[in-house]
Each structure stands twice: as structure tokens, then as C-alpha cells.
Amino acid sequence: MSDDSGTQPQPDPRQEKFVVDTDLLTEDQVAGLVEEYCTRYHGLNDTENPLAERDRVRAAVKRGELVVWFDPVENTAGLGAPA
């Protein structure tokens, strides 16, 4: 008889979120992620025009301050801070 009380199942690495290089995405895909980010974060702050932040967000993506995260479980992508 073995004692398994100290072992935890390891998470499946295929289910972990990962960063996607923006060079692999089209301009339209990056623009869509930028717009989604603007409306999600700035639109919730009662900002009159949340899409006015697009240029700042796109610049943050180019500088690496925001990266594209892909979630293989949900099959979704979004911008977020790097790990």
C-alpha cells in the first residue's frame, strides 16, 4: 500500500496560458486585441471615449509592457502584463 497523501497531480502544461509573439499575428488581429483591451479596461471606468486609448495601448504592446496571452482551455487571447 502506498501513501499518496503528499503527492499532488501536476497541471497539464498543454492547458497553461502562454505568450504569443505579436509578429505571428496580423495587424487586424493585434488591432482587435487592442480594441478589446481598451473597451474592457477603459470602458468600465466611465471613460467617454475608451477607444481613444488605442495608440497608447498599441505602443505598450510594441514596447513589451503588454503581451498577448493565449488560453488553450478557453481558446481565447487577450492582452495582459508579461509574467
N, C-alpha and C positions, 0 to 999 in steps of 0.2 A: 504494500500500500504506500502511495506517495503522498507527500504533503504539498498541495498546490496553493496553499493559502498565501504564500509570499510572492507568487508569480502573477503578473497581470498580463493580459493579452496585449501584444504590440499592435499599435494602429497600422492599418494598411497604408503604405506610402502612396499607393495609387489614389487614395482618397484625400490626400492633403492638398491644400491650396498651393499654387506655385506662381511665380512671377513670369510673365510673358514679355519678351523683348519687343518693344514698340516697333522696331524695324521689321518685324514679321507681320505687322498689321497694315492695312490700307489706311490712307488718310481719312476716309469716311468712317472706318471703324474707330479710329482714335477720336475723331470729332464727336461721334456718338457717345463714347465713354466720357468725354469732357462735358458734353451737354447733360448727360445723366448725372454726373457728379455735381455740376452747378445747380441743377434743379433739386437734387436731393439735399445738399447741404445749405445752399444759399436760399433756396425756395422756402425752406422751413423757418427761416429767420425773418419772415415778413419783409424780405427784400423786394422792392418794387420791380426790379428787372434782374432776376438771378442769372440770366444768360449774359449779362454784361461782364461777368467774371471769366468768360471763356478764355480770353487771351492770357490772363494771369494763370489759370489752371493749366492751359497748354504749355506755357513757359515752365511751370513747375514740373510737368511731365518731361520736358526736354532736359531740365537740369537734374532729373532723377529724384526730386523731392516727392513726387508721386509716381507710383508704378502701377502697371496693370496686373491685377491678381485674377487668376482663373481658378474656379472651384469646380473640380471634376464631378463631385457628387451632385451639385445643383446645376451643373452645366451653364454657369454664369460667369461673367467677367465684370470687373469694376475697378475703379481707381482707388488707391489707398496708399498709406505710408509704407515705405520699404521696411523689411524686417530688421 
